[in-house]
Amino acid sequence: MSNRTWLHAMNPSLKFILVLVSMLTLAWFFNPWTPFLFFIGVILLQLLFSRVNWKIWCLFMIPIGFTAIGYLWTTVLFAADTSGEIIFVWRGLEVTNVQWNTALSLAFRVFAFSSMSMMFAFTTDPVKFVMSLMQQLRLSPKLAYGVMVGYQFLPVVKDELVQIRHAHRLRGIGEEKHMWQRLLGIRRLLIPLLAGAVRRAERTAFAMEARGFTGERRSTYYEPICIVGRDWLLTAIIMVLLLGSCVAGVLLSY
């Protein structure tokens, strides 16, 4: 297996735990270097061990970039702690090094959290993630299969919504010009949509029971999701990246 597919083949539950641990750890550091170094490290990790579509990745980063700039700007403007040495003055606003470091820390934290979340989203199969939650983290089969069936229904519900809208237009309904009229008209879409979803859920439940689904945990699975040596190697790399970013960030901030 090519190393460019390692993150895609990594155990989803282990990857999910690593994302949570990374976010909780970074939340305790308020220097700008730690989230910045971790963000660069996650990008390098994806370059080496994944086949991420970087055009889509950059498109997703545009709103995240605006959010980070918003955090930076509002923290500089409304910082509670204005102590420290003044490093620059902009239109009468004196910005101290403490204000600036806190603002940069929050902005880079947005990038670090987002990059880790996007790495998980772009390299994880949702079905394998649910199966892994059931097999490794002992999630209840009723909840796991319910989530999986709901996820599979999303495209169907979207198609049904389009059909209902087309049917309304054929009858001359749904031509409201004002926004408040459109908002009030949403109930005409929701009621048939919910009725169809309930009927479909009932048919699915009967089909699952007819195939022997009881909701009890099984000892064997059609597609077992395992943790292999490659997963532990990636776990070690990510933990080294996290700890290295924390230590280097603390040292560079002094």
C-alpha positions as CSV (number, residue, x, y, z in Angstrom):
1,M,0.0,0.0,0.0
2,S,1.3,3.5,-1.0
3,N,2.1,5.8,1.9
4,R,-0.2,8.4,0.2
5,T,-3.2,6.3,1.3
6,W,-2.2,5.6,4.9
7,L,-4.5,8.3,6.4
8,H,-7.4,7.0,4.3
9,A,-6.9,3.5,5.5
10,M,-6.3,4.4,9.2
11,N,-8.8,3.1,11.7
12,P,-11.5,5.8,11.9
13,S,-12.1,5.5,15.7
14,L,-8.4,5.9,16.4
15,K,-8.3,8.9,14.1
16,F,-11.4,10.4,15.8
17,I,-9.8,10.0,19.2
18,L,-6.6,11.7,18.0
19,V,-8.6,14.7,16.6
20,L,-10.3,15.1,20.0
21,V,-7.1,14.7,22.0
22,S,-5.3,17.3,19.7
23,M,-8.1,19.9,20.1
24,L,-8.3,19.5,23.9
25,T,-4.5,19.7,24.2
26,L,-4.2,22.8,22.0
27,A,-7.0,24.6,23.9
28,W,-4.6,24.8,26.9
29,F,-1.9,26.8,25.1
30,F,-2.2,30.5,24.5
31,N,1.0,31.2,22.7
32,P,0.8,31.7,18.9
33,W,3.6,29.2,18.0
34,T,2.0,26.0,19.3
35,P,-1.2,26.1,17.0
36,F,0.9,27.5,14.1
37,L,3.4,24.7,14.2
38,F,0.7,22.1,14.7
39,F,-1.2,23.6,11.7
40,I,1.9,23.4,9.5
41,G,2.5,19.8,10.7
42,V,-1.0,18.7,9.8
43,I,-0.6,20.0,6.3
44,L,2.7,18.2,5.9
45,L,1.1,15.0,7.3
46,Q,-1.6,15.2,4.6
47,L,0.9,15.9,1.9
48,L,2.9,12.8,2.9
49,F,0.1,10.3,3.8
50,S,-3.1,11.3,1.9
51,R,-4.5,12.0,-1.5
52,V,-6.5,15.1,-0.5
53,N,-7.9,17.3,-3.3
54,W,-6.1,20.5,-2.5
55,K,-8.4,22.7,-4.6
56,I,-11.4,21.7,-2.5
57,W,-9.2,22.0,0.6
58,C,-8.3,25.6,-0.3
59,L,-12.0,26.4,-1.0
60,F,-13.0,25.2,2.5
61,M,-10.1,27.2,4.0
62,I,-11.5,30.5,2.6
63,P,-14.3,30.9,5.2
64,I,-12.0,29.6,7.9
65,G,-9.5,32.2,7.0
66,F,-12.1,35.0,7.3
67,T,-13.1,33.5,10.7
68,A,-9.5,33.6,11.8
69,I,-9.1,37.2,10.7
70,G,-12.3,38.0,12.6
71,Y,-10.9,36.4,15.8
72,L,-7.7,38.4,15.3
73,W,-9.4,41.7,14.8
74,T,-11.9,41.4,17.6
75,T,-9.3,40.2,20.1
76,V,-7.0,43.2,19.3
77,L,-9.9,45.6,19.6
78,F,-11.7,44.2,22.7
79,A,-8.9,42.4,24.6
80,A,-9.4,42.5,28.4
81,D,-5.6,42.2,29.1
82,T,-3.9,45.3,27.6
83,S,-0.7,44.9,29.6
84,G,2.7,44.6,28.1
85,E,4.9,46.6,25.8
86,I,3.3,48.6,23.0
87,I,4.5,47.2,19.7
88,F,2.5,49.4,17.2
89,V,-0.2,52.0,17.1
90,W,-2.9,51.9,14.4
91,R,-5.3,54.9,14.2
92,G,-5.0,55.7,17.8
93,L,-5.3,52.1,18.9
94,E,-2.3,51.0,21.0
95,V,-1.6,47.3,20.6
96,T,0.6,45.6,23.1
97,N,2.6,42.4,22.7
98,V,0.2,40.5,25.1
99,Q,-2.8,41.6,23.0
100,W,-1.1,40.7,19.7
101,N,0.1,37.2,20.9
102,T,-3.4,36.4,22.3
103,A,-5.0,37.4,19.0
104,L,-2.5,35.4,16.9
105,S,-3.0,32.4,19.2
106,L,-6.8,32.4,18.7
107,A,-6.4,32.9,14.9
108,F,-3.9,30.1,14.5
109,R,-6.0,27.9,16.8
110,V,-8.9,28.3,14.3
111,F,-6.5,27.1,11.5
112,A,-5.2,24.2,13.6
113,F,-8.6,22.9,14.7
114,S,-10.0,23.3,11.2
115,S,-7.1,21.5,9.5
116,M,-7.4,18.6,11.9
117,S,-11.2,18.4,11.3
118,M,-10.8,18.6,7.6
119,M,-8.1,15.9,7.6
120,F,-10.6,13.6,9.4
121,A,-13.5,14.5,7.0
122,F,-11.4,14.2,3.8
123,T,-9.8,10.9,4.7
124,T,-12.6,9.0,6.4
125,D,-15.3,6.9,4.9
126,P,-18.5,7.6,7.0
127,V,-19.8,4.0,6.8
128,K,-16.5,2.6,8.0
129,F,-16.4,5.3,10.8
130,V,-19.8,4.1,12.1
131,M,-18.8,0.5,11.8
132,S,-15.6,1.2,13.7
133,L,-17.4,3.1,16.5
134,M,-19.5,-0.1,16.9
135,Q,-16.6,-2.5,16.8
136,Q,-13.9,-0.6,18.7
137,L,-15.8,1.9,20.9
138,R,-18.7,-0.4,21.6
139,L,-21.4,1.9,20.3
140,S,-24.9,0.4,20.5
141,P,-25.8,-1.3,17.1
142,K,-29.3,0.3,17.3
143,L,-27.7,3.8,17.4
144,A,-24.9,2.9,14.9
145,Y,-27.2,1.5,12.2
146,G,-29.7,4.3,12.8
147,V,-27.1,6.9,12.1
148,M,-25.9,5.0,9.1
149,V,-29.3,4.6,7.6
150,G,-30.1,8.2,8.3
151,Y,-26.8,9.2,6.5
152,Q,-27.7,7.0,3.5
153,F,-31.2,8.6,3.3
154,L,-29.8,12.2,2.9
155,P,-29.4,12.1,-0.9
156,V,-32.9,10.5,-1.1
157,V,-34.5,13.2,1.0
158,K,-32.8,15.8,-1.2
159,D,-34.2,14.3,-4.4
160,E,-37.7,14.1,-2.8
161,L,-37.5,17.7,-1.8
162,V,-36.8,18.6,-5.5
163,Q,-39.7,16.5,-6.7
164,I,-42.1,18.2,-4.2
165,R,-41.0,21.6,-5.3
166,H,-41.5,20.7,-9.0
167,A,-45.0,19.3,-8.1
168,H,-45.8,22.6,-6.4
169,R,-44.7,24.7,-9.3
170,L,-46.9,22.6,-11.7
171,R,-49.8,23.5,-9.5
172,G,-48.9,27.1,-9.4
173,I,-47.8,27.0,-5.8
174,G,-44.5,28.4,-4.4
175,E,-44.2,31.5,-6.5
176,E,-44.0,33.9,-3.5
177,K,-41.9,37.0,-4.1
178,H,-41.2,38.1,-0.6
179,M,-38.8,36.3,1.8
180,W,-41.4,36.1,4.6
181,Q,-43.9,34.4,2.3
182,R,-41.2,31.8,1.3
183,L,-40.5,31.2,5.0
184,L,-44.2,30.6,5.7
185,G,-44.4,28.3,2.7
186,I,-41.7,26.0,4.1
187,R,-44.3,24.1,6.0
188,R,-45.9,23.0,2.6
189,L,-42.5,21.3,1.9
190,L,-41.8,19.9,5.4
191,I,-45.1,18.1,5.9
192,P,-45.0,15.8,2.8
193,L,-41.2,15.5,3.3
194,L,-41.6,14.3,6.9
195,A,-44.5,12.0,5.9
196,G,-42.4,10.4,3.2
197,A,-39.4,10.0,5.6
198,V,-41.6,8.3,8.2
199,R,-43.0,5.8,5.6
200,R,-39.4,5.1,4.4
201,A,-38.1,4.6,7.9
202,E,-40.9,2.2,8.7
203,R,-40.2,0.1,5.5
204,T,-36.5,0.1,6.4
205,A,-37.2,-1.1,9.9
206,F,-39.4,-3.9,8.7
207,A,-36.7,-4.9,6.1
208,M,-34.0,-5.0,8.8
209,E,-36.1,-7.1,11.2
210,A,-36.9,-9.5,8.3
211,R,-33.1,-10.0,7.8
212,G,-32.5,-10.9,11.4
213,F,-31.5,-7.5,12.9
214,T,-32.4,-7.5,16.7
215,G,-30.2,-4.6,17.9
216,E,-28.0,-6.9,20.0
217,R,-24.2,-6.8,19.7
218,R,-22.6,-9.4,17.5
219,S,-19.3,-11.2,17.9
220,T,-18.6,-11.3,14.1
221,Y,-19.1,-8.7,11.4
222,Y,-19.4,-8.8,7.6
223,E,-16.7,-6.2,7.3
224,P,-14.4,-6.2,10.4
225,I,-12.6,-2.9,11.0
226,C,-9.2,-3.6,12.7
227,I,-6.3,-1.7,14.2
228,V,-3.1,-2.7,12.5
229,G,0.6,-1.7,13.0
230,R,0.3,1.1,10.4
231,D,-2.4,2.8,12.6
232,W,-0.2,2.8,15.6
233,L,2.7,4.2,13.6
234,L,0.5,7.1,12.4
235,T,-0.8,7.6,16.0
236,A,2.8,7.9,17.2
237,I,3.6,10.4,14.4
238,I,0.6,12.6,15.3
239,M,1.4,12.4,19.0
240,V,5.0,13.4,18.3
241,L,3.7,16.3,16.2
242,L,1.4,17.4,18.9
243,L,3.9,17.2,21.8
244,G,6.7,18.7,19.6
245,S,4.4,21.7,18.7
246,C,3.5,22.2,22.4
247,V,7.2,22.1,23.6
248,A,8.5,24.2,20.7
249,G,5.7,26.7,21.1
250,V,6.4,27.2,24.8
251,L,10.2,27.6,24.1
252,L,9.7,30.0,21.2
253,S,7.3,32.2,23.2
254,Y,9.9,33.1,25.8
